[in-house]
Amino acid sequence: MDALKRQRAPAPAGPLFAVAEEGAEFVHDTLDKVAVLFPLPLPEPFDYRAPTSLGLQPGMHVIAPIGSRLVRGVVWSVEREHPGAANLKAIEEVLPGSPVPEMSRAFIDWAAKYLVRPPGDLVRMVVRSPEALFPPPTYTVIAPTGEPPPKLTEARKRVMEEAAKEHVSAAELARRAETSSAVVKGLVDCGALTKLEISEDPPFPPPNLEMSGKALSGIQQAAADEMCVTVRAGGFHVALLDGVTGSGKTEVYLEAAAEALKLDPTAQVLVLLPEIALTQAAMSRFNARFGVTPVEWHSAIPQKARRRAWREIAAGRARLVVGARSALFLPYPNLKLIVIDEEHDSSYKQEEGVIYQARDLAVARAKLGDCMVILASATPSLETLVNAQSGRYAHVKLPSRHGTAELPDVELVDLKIDAPEKGRWLSPKLIKGAAEALLRGEQSLFYMNRRGYAPLTLCKACGHRMRSPDSDSWLVEHRYSGRLVCHLTGFSMPKPKECPECLAPDSFTSIGPGVERIEEEVRYFFPNARIEIFSSDTTPNGDAVRDLVARMEKNEIDILIGTQIVAKGHNFPNLTFVGVVDADLGLKGGDLRAGERTYQLVSQVAGRAGRHEKKGRALIQTYAPHEPVMQALLAQDRDAFFAAEIAEREAAGMPPYGRLAAVIVSAPDELLANDAAKLMGEKAPVVEGLDLWGPAPAPLSVIRGMHRRRFLIRANRGVDVSAFLAAWASRVKLHSAVRVQIDVDPYSFL
Ligand code: ADP
């Protein structure tokens, strides 16, 4: 909340009006009624008065009182010379900074309705950097004027020499010239040197549109041409860029980006990536194409970079932005193209706070703002594929890898037949595959989508299972840190020496594998190989990812063991063998998208093999080789698999043939949760074409001490699910300790 409170700039240099002070409203001035939307969970904007002469416009940033607090907000509408305005409270201050463009405001209003959230929660995602409203801070450096000093002492000579090399502060210049600040000051006073004010956040250099990209193959060129024709036509348009891994999708969408930037000197292009970890690799490719690093936006960028990016984007000067899902909410004045790379990726769904699917919202935003969207993937989401097949989206295909690279050979390993040794997880076939690659001097990847050592820690003496203290989940053992960790909440504790239940010492046994355990096994079989783990624990930040990826590219690693972090976008030329340790993992729990997700992840991981000249091979371990998803992976026949999935979804009226929404009621005690859920169930409106299931205890029935109950809503396509949810919510008054979370188009059913 602190960040939302009034932000007094250190020394605002821009226009800043104190409105509410005595005498600021002139007797002759008429008053406007000004609606202000605050970044707070309030149901609607609040009304204030402001003198008409101020000329307030929608989108401008102001400070206004709510109760006894002064809060920063955005002007949502203005009614000029309103007769009732005199009775309203006054706007306190008008802040400088680029206004929130009309398009962003329309998007907020739309998204708030669609997601059934207070619009203030969404405006908060737009106005992310209060300091960015003020002109950037500056610092002073010393530079030569070209005038020679009248008297040239030895010290002065040294200062002039150093000043010619680089513009630095007076103190630094004195230090470099090994003299006192007085000498520097003397040279400034006599006009030989001068002080320059340098902005801490200079504008980003514009992309160089004279540069050209890689020479495209015929098929890539045709795809790029098709995209560019659409860009030139302008207006709302969505295209699925559907190309196998390594087919050059990035090269193709870079051409579309170049076209959009060339066509309109104020156009902005946004490229969304699923992982911050991927931005660095993408950045260098953008750099090679446009001669500049694009503007970066994600949760890990430092405050100063955030401030600079926000200011430049809002002013329309930042033309090429690469970011994570939250970058969609920035206030672009003229967004012309949004690219969503790896559009199927589950990280586009934000599951906390405001729950949204960035891909779907991007399409909605584009529709409001006459913008084009390119959805790029080798394994598109079923929803996107249906839209492409029905002709709602253009379907642009890149069916083969670029150059001589071929798709890997894929084989299934039936674990019932080719079983690993007892207590191990790698079958002899997988070990042989990696051994052969090692002999050829090539790299291998073992994919195990679970962090840590073992998912369950059990006492051999009494059978006690180590659980999270405040959530309904097992504690996962992490051997490197010696801790038991709850993957749901992040809670962790040292692994106890004795069982907390029966006090038996050293009685714990580890059940099941995680990446650390697979690493242990790989080390056992390949004691001399260079082995690394790639998971969010071993690479907690961008630098660590960059370092690991660089070492992999330089062939300094023989065998990599990774979670799904490896499935995304990386290009390792010497990686030729991929072993999927447990392809069945994602199928357990079987939600709506389990098969689809398994297909996407496993084929993306398999697609890491043989991305360059060398042929790749992928082995997939499974207990269910006859499942359709495994057969589709074996045949690399995505379309047949998706056709069957699509038919199933259509028959069941599931998305995209019907709509889903989830409502999760949670409370600090079980009784309250049950009562609240029961009351909600009773108050639900009855709507034709809409089924309501629940309440039922959520599969994760307790998280952080909150007991959870779920409703699931399925509706026919024509039903306005958001309106139903809003009407439902307005009928129920619940205990203040009860939380209700609305998830429109849920991806998680836990
Ligand atoms: P995708 O995004 O479809 O996985 P990329 O665009 O990453 O594919 O391309 C895969 C690899 O092939 C990259 O290293 C890329 O630089 C290279 N590549 C693709 N197209 C070309 C081209 N026309 N000329 C040279 N290299 C290319």
Boltz pocket constraint, residues with backbone or C-beta under 6 A from the ligand:
constraints:
  - pocket:
      binder: B
      contacts: [[A, 214], [A, 215], [A, 216], [A, 217], [A, 220], [A, 243], [A, 244], [A, 245], [A, 246], [A, 247], [A, 248], [A, 249], [A, 250], [A, 251], [A, 252], [A, 402], [A, 569], [A, 571], [A, 611]]
      max_distance: 6.0
